[in-house]
């Protein structure tokens, strides 16, 4: 059955609106992560509290976008690329919402850490956060421009963040063994590091979905080495 | 096109020639035929009348000779139509002539004529009949007949002439047609060629057709039109170029959105300001390209209310860009199109300067207050209790002195900086050797370095060209930098080297193996009171103005200070001094 031009334009507009909402949410998420990390590095409790407050907006957007996607699925019965776009949108939406939560977790840890003097100068954590934030940005760039290469680049970067997380943990372990009074702070820093590592996992998840959206191929549980040799 | 036009012209000419000749021929033939017929009829009438004067018997007797004399056939018919005599045929063979047209006419009018085709002679015949009267009664008729052979011969001759005329006229007229064709078609083809080239944008000088007729004036009009259009196009192109150049070279970033709120145009400043991750942003929405939620909020507000919006947004991480964006509608577009203009103004530097100023005020009050608080505290304690305890009092006085000296140093440094900034501090430029200056500086710093066990290594080539500088100021620069190097190095060494790297200046490198500086802090080191590690308390003796003074002194010397550092791996300060002429 052929659709009337009017409905088709309306449909296009609805798809574009979902896309823009997701990017808007992505922009908010990038912002809260950047602020969360800045709050950690500058020991800025006020900024940390701001991050926690901003998560409400992300949560609201999460519900709103999901609602729009489901409405579109029900009313338009999309097929092929549109269907993949909407399922991808739902998934990316979920990932972004979780990333927002991670930023809140980090901000909460900052508030705890600021009650005590700094354990050590942060060297690897800012690097790791920078990579993770870049991954979110690039995965959304890939989503906007439908660029598979960029999405694959993001998927590769996840490993760097994983390695940094391990390295930070080992370093913190030495601090804990040195002095038992360090254990509390070291544990919390370790949790911050773990949260950043989870953020990069979600960014990889977004990139996986972008690849799926463009190629129609699910790459979620493939590791890169397998894929490249096959 | 050539063939069709040729065909049209030639057939036209042919038609005109054929039509003219045939109409003329037809008219001539008709006229000739009438004349001849009338003449023959007249002859027959005259002869018939003459014969009617003769007696019937004479006529019958002399019929043959009469016929011969008149070149005609004579028939005598009685009152009932019965043929009595015929000069050509036997009268017995002929049927009743009572109803022949000429006889009938003669019966009524006295005489009659008729032209008929004769089956026997196979030619047109003219018949003339005359009634012979006896009183009122018609006793018989004389009929004369003559073939119209003469007429036929004349007609044949005429047709032949017409045909000949056609043949003779045809060839010259065809030639004239061809000449005419080429005279008209050649310029038309030129015009056609020219206009085609103009249409295909193949630049042509001008149409050169020298003619006074309509084609000449057509070609002049075309020339004028093309020239006029070319001028208009050039004018528009020039105007567009001007606008585009203005658009491209504007400091402000500009983004134009179409009715669907997608990016339609932007300038280079825009791209430089935001540093988009992908180049092709035309047709995308601002949120897709800039990824800025506050910008989208501003745009949404504008779309909702239609009021122009001005908002400050920041983009990027640490190295953030602060942009002031103004969103407004573009009005006066053809077709009532609704476009949106976004103008971005980079206020990063402005905001940074504001922050530095605010920081400075906060810092300077803090720095001045700390020693003052100490002094006031000690003085109050002395006044209340400690005066009587000589030992404590001495200790307190010593502290008060230390803080007072520190205040003094701070105020002195601030004065130096302020003089440098206002340009009141005059430099006494002389040609000096870097090595000589260092000889005076090193003993001062060696006290502090020796206490920490830091080796100061220096390697100054003796053939270094002299620099043009104020000796006292250079000593201050070296003292400040070396003081920092020793202060932030717990163990290891500080090495001083000098060389001519860039033409025209001597570069002195002071490298330490100290704690280093985070990359992101390096650009801010020249700021007054800027501290890398804010948690650490001020080192005794430092005012927080050292590097700021160095930076200003180097600028005053038209030199440069550059700092490279690896966190945990040491810092290198490079000082470029201009060589004296």
Interface residues (C-beta under 8 A of the other chain):
Chain A: X16 X19 X20 X23 X24 X26 X27 X28 X30 X31 X34 X38 X117 X118 X121 X123 X130 X133 X137 X138 X140 X141 X144 X145 X147
Chain B: X277 X278 X280 X284 X285 X287 X288 X289 X291 X292 X293 X296 X317 X318 X533 X535 X567 X568
